[in-house]
Amino acid sequence: MKVIILGSGTSHGIPVVGCSCQVCTSEDERDRRMRSSVYIEGSGGEKILIDAGPEFRLQALRADIRSLDAIFLTHAHADHLHGLDDVRPLSWNKPLPVYGNGQTIAEMRERFSYIWRETQQGGGKPKLIPQVIDGPDSPGPVQIGGLTITPAPVKHGNLDILGWEVSDSPHEGARRIFLYLTDTSAISPSEMTRLSGGDHWQNRVIVIGGLRMRPHETHFTFEQALNTALGLDARKIYLTHICHEHSHREIDDFCRNFRKLKVPAGNNIEIHPAWDGLELKL
């Protein structure tokens, strides 16, 4: 399974419009953060997208995305949804199912209402099939070829949103697991137990939202995110959905110091900030 971090920034993106801070003017390419999204390829050639932010067109060109089998949404905030129209070329050959919880799918249908009503010819529009993941007729875990995609209910402030757990079962070797938890501020104890890596921790990678060092009402801090990820068991942990208060180098130093304090000696867990274009192979 291959994962590409298409974007690792918060809702403003970095550089922030009109900002001349040290991070927004940095020459380090890792400090240029588009809105958060990931692209995943399974060992059988399956291709899925988690979230479609405003820069999706640019992200898709950079990552050379040429087809998709499905889209999975965490929630309907603009920085995770408003690039949806740019999947048009990827839905010409077949309609794309779009999975999310009930509130997310309802908001998607409202904001992109032209997709489901008769409009004039010309210009085109994406061909999408909305799929509610949490209703009485919910499909539950979604199977896309050899990929199993399971929703992970979490809190984003008072909002109920979804993380996504993606597992790949290749013909040979152990199961690979990728857990994506952006925009998270709390996870219930029962969900923490369900999501814990257990025997699969060595084949498990977690990408989790950590906005900044200072507290925030609707997002984990770096420390909260990393403490939560350690409780979920993984071989590698990456922070995403990062604001412009800290450079990549500063966050990398934070992760290094956190690891020294919290991870027992001899444990080979890796902890890093993500960056746009980072490619992970599980």
N, C-alpha and C positions, 0 to 999 in steps of 0.2 A: 504494500500500500504506500502511495506517495501523497504527501500533503504539501500544498504550497500556501504560504501565508500571503494572501493577496493584499491585505491591508492590516496594519497593527495600531492605527490611531483612533482617537476618540472622535466625537461627533463633529468637531471643527475641522479635523484633519490638521496636518502640520506640513508646511507653515500655516499658521492661522492668518486669515485675511487681516491685513492692517497691523500685524504684530511684528516688532523688530527685536524681540527678545533673543537671548543667546542661542536657544534651541531652534527657533524659527529661522534664524540666519546662519545656522550651522552649515559647514561644508561637508559634514559626515553624512553620506547618503542614508545611513541607518536612522537618521533623525528626520527624514522625510517620510511621513506616515499618512497613507491614505486611510479611508474609513475601513473598519474591521470586516474581514471576510476571509473565507478559506475555500480552496478547491482541492478535491480529493479524487485520486485515481486508484481503483482497486486492482488487485493482481490479475483479475480477469478482464481488465480494460474498462470497467465501470467508471463513470465520471459524474460527480455530483458537486454542487455548489452549496455552501452555507452562507446565506445572506447575499444581497445584491445592493451594495451601497452606491452612492452617487458617482463614484469613479469606476464602476464595473467595466465600462468599455475600455478604459485605459489599462485596467488590471488584466482583462482578458487578452488584450493585445500583447502585453508584456509577458504573460505566462503562456502565450500561444494556445489558448483554449479554443478548440475547433468544434467541440460537440459537448452536449450534456445529456444525462439521463434523467435528472431530477434536481429540484431546488428545495432546500430546507431552510425555513426562516426561524430565527430565534424570537423576534418580535417585530413590531411594525414601526418603530422609530425611523425617522427619515434616513439616518446614516446607515441603516441596515436594509432599507427597502427601495429607496428612490432611484436605483439604477435598474429596476426591473424591466423597463421598456427596452433596455439594451440587450436583452436576451433574444430579441427578435430573430436575428440570423441563426441562432442556435435552436430555434423551434420551427423552422420552415419545414423540415422533413418529417417531424413528428411533434405533437403537442407535449409540453413538459409538465409533469405533475409538480405542484408546489405544496409542500407540507408545512403546517404550522398549527398552533392551537386556535381555538375558535375565535378569540378576539383578534388575533393577528390576521387570520384569513378574512374576517369581516372587514377590517380596516384596509387590507390590500384590495378587496373588491370595490370598496368605496373610492379609494384614491385613484385606482386605475379602472374606473367604471367603463370607460370606452372599450376596454377589451371584450366585455361581455354584452355590449349592445351594438345594434346595427349602426355602422358609420359609413361615410363616403368611401369610395374606392380610392386607392392610392396611398402611399406612405406605409401601409401595413401596420400590423400590431402583433405583439407576441401571442402565440398559441399556448395557453396555460390551462391546466386542470387543477382547480383548488381542491385540496385534500385536508380536511380537519382531522387532527391527530388525537383530540381529547374528548370527542363526543361519544354517544352511545353506539354509533356505528363506526367508531375509530378503527383503522386498520392495525393499531398497535405498532410493534416494531415493523419497519418497512424493509422489504428485501429488494435490493437492486443487484441482480446477478449474485455474485458471491459476497456482496456487502450487506451487513445487517445494520440498520440505522435505528437507534432506539432513543425516544425523547427522554430528556432529563429535566423535570420541572424544577425551576429555581425561582428566586425572587430578585427583582430589579426594583429596589424600593418597595412600593406597594403593588407593583405590577407583577403578575404571574407570566413568566416567559419560559422559554425552553432552551436548555443546552442540548447537545446532540452527542451521543456515543456511537461511534462508527467502528464496527469490527469486521475484519477480513479473515476468512478462513481459506488460506491457499491449499492446494492439493497436497503440498508437502510442508511440514513445519507447524509450529504452534500458532494459535490465533493471535492476530495483531489487533490492538485496540487503540483508538484515538478518541479522546474526550475533549470536547470544545464547550467552554463555559464562559462566554463573553457577557459583559454587562451584569455580572452577578453581585448581589449584596448579601445573600443568605441562602443556605441550603438546609433543608430540614434534616434532623438526625436520621430519619428513616431513609431518606434519599442518599445521605452520606453512606449509610450502611450498604444500600443496594449498589452504589457506584464504586465501592472500594475495589481495588484491583485484585486482591487475593492472590491466587497462584499465577495470575497472568501479569503481575506487576512489571516483570522484566521486559515484556513486550508491549508496554503501555506508555503512551505519551499524552500529556495533558497540556492544553493551551487554555489559560484562564485570564479573565479580565482583571487587571490591577491598574486603576486610573493614575494614582500618584501616591506620595508618601502621606500627605494630609488626609484626614477623614473626609468622607463624602456620604451624603444621605442615601445615594442609590447605587454606589459602586464600592467594591472592595478597594482598600488600600493595597500597596505592594505586599505589606506584611500579612494582612488578612488573606489575600489571595494565595500566598505561598504557604501559610499555615494550613489553609483549607486543602490545597493540593497535596501537601504531605500526608494529610489524613485520608487521602483517596488512593495512595500508593501508585507510584509510577517510576519509570526509569529516567524519564526526562520531563521537565516542567518548564513552560515558557509563559511569560507575561504578555498580554496584549491589551488593546483598547487603552492606549497610553496617551496622556495629555502632554502639553508642551512645557510643563514645569521642570522636567528632568531630561537630560540628554541620554542617549543610548549608553554612553560610557559610564555616566553616573549610575544608571540603573543596573548595568552589569556589575559595577562595584558593590552596589547594594545586594544583589543576588549572591555574589561571592561571599560577602560578610555574613549574610543570612545563613548560607550553607554551612559556614564554619561554626556558627552558633547553634544551629538546629539539627544538623545531620550528623549522626555518629561517625566517628573516624572509621575508614574502611568501607563505608557505604558509597557506591558508585553513582548515586543519583546526580543528575545534571540539572542546574537551575540557571535560566538565562532570560533576558528580555527577547521577545520576538522582533523581527524587522520585516519590512515589506520585501517580498521575493524569497524569503527563507524557505528552503525546501527540506522537508523531513521525509526520511525513508524508514518505514517500520518493517 
